[in-house]
Amino acid sequence: MDSSWVEVPFEMPGDHAAARLDAYLAKRLHRYSRAEVQRLIDAGRVTLRGRSAKAAARVVPGDRIVVRYPKTEEAPPKHERLEVLFEDDRLLAVNKPGDLLSHPTDKVVKGAATSILREQFGGRKLHLAHRLDRETSGVLLLAKDHETASALTDAFTTRRISKEYLALVRGRVEWKTKLVDLAIGREGGEIKVRQAVVAEGQPAATEFERLSAAGHASLVLAAPKTGRLHQIRVHLAALGHPVLGDKLYVDDGAAYLKAVRRELTSEDLDFVGGARQFLHAWRLALTHPGTGKALTIVAPPPEDFLAAAKSLGVRCPR
């Protein structure tokens, strides 16, 4: 391959629904519209399952997609190693920091979690079982072989893996528990990645439990029953309790646009409630694909999350 290009591979995680290739990539590549993705595909810069792809090709969980980009200078990775929460001969679970991409993009290759882990584990190929947003910390699960990756994909697709998140949210939550069953789809405004509760969206359900509440903030436990893009964040915003630090869903998303333009100020961060969104993938429970035994993996909240909770007067589990 020409050294002026870089190939960025990733697999469709098991917690995603099957989709057209161009539609899926338009959601994953945040700086690309669907038309721009189609131009990438038409230019031969996208392969699916090792072959040249068509925009209308069907991509399903477990599929390997490779996108070719012009090589650019990249800053050194912020993290050299990631904390291992669980490891055996088939599975690896790590505690992803809240400033780290799960997988490479056109701008960040070496600084993504999968790239860091490949270096950390001597070049071993690892399969990402699901994805966390860049600013979401917590349990990230990977498979060490194709058989395990396929089993995890099936488990995520059939909702046999449960996930629980901790979220610091704006405002005092008055309810103890709440089930939110509201469809989610693209909002359709200036920010193409911003989702919203829309009548014609995809079904989405999240169970919430208030764990602690103070004067102007609360800690909630979120258990998503479906896997829509930004589901927990959208549902909490719809309840009037957006995740603190969420530049995309606090108010109208103006802070997100400023962040994209690198114009974000300390005043903006104070307004949204933090330097990053305080959403943490706390607990993941599954049946081990090899042993058949129940496995629960817990990621202790990071120091920035604990410090924010303390400053707000909110009690947070460790």
C-alpha angles and dihedrals in degrees: 000000000000108000090227089071133065127203116220112199126190138157126231102252121234093247092067128087123237113269146160111287095239093048092048094049092047088061094044099043099061097190094051128081120213090258090053091049089052089053090052090052094046089051090058094247096125128067128186120200088351096306137095108277137223122218092239094050114127115242119197134184111291095028116134116228125187123195121191119216136177107266115255134182112271129200116240114271115272090222128043096188137015126222111259114224098176135000138171135145093291109027139047125187123183136182104245115210119234095248100056136094116231093220137013125278133187090276102034121045110138092036096059122103095245092051093047091049092049089057092042091054098045099263095308115159111244127189118222108228096193139347138248123201114255094256095042113096129200145059114016115181126206136176125226098210141027095253092055091043090054092049091050091047090054091046093051093044092052092043095244092134115074124205131196125193134193115220131186105211139187118260135015110296109221100187123079098210133003137179113211113199104176128139117243131210142145114305092217099220133116093297105068096194094053113109129198143183102274131169094231095046131109118283112266132177131183130177116215132193126186109231100174137355133195133174101291105004142042140196116230134183113225124198111184115209093189131034109235123154110277088350100157093043093049094047093048091049089050089054090054092251107100119185110269111251093021103140092186101051105027105099113326100333095259090136090057091055091048090050090052089052090045090239098119114136133198087253090058091052091049089051095052091041106247150010092268137013109279097226117130128187094224107171137016123186127191145143108263106248091219106038099026090226126132112263127190120187120195126193115202110230112260124250095259090055093048092046092051092049091050093049090052094048092245121140112232129189116238 
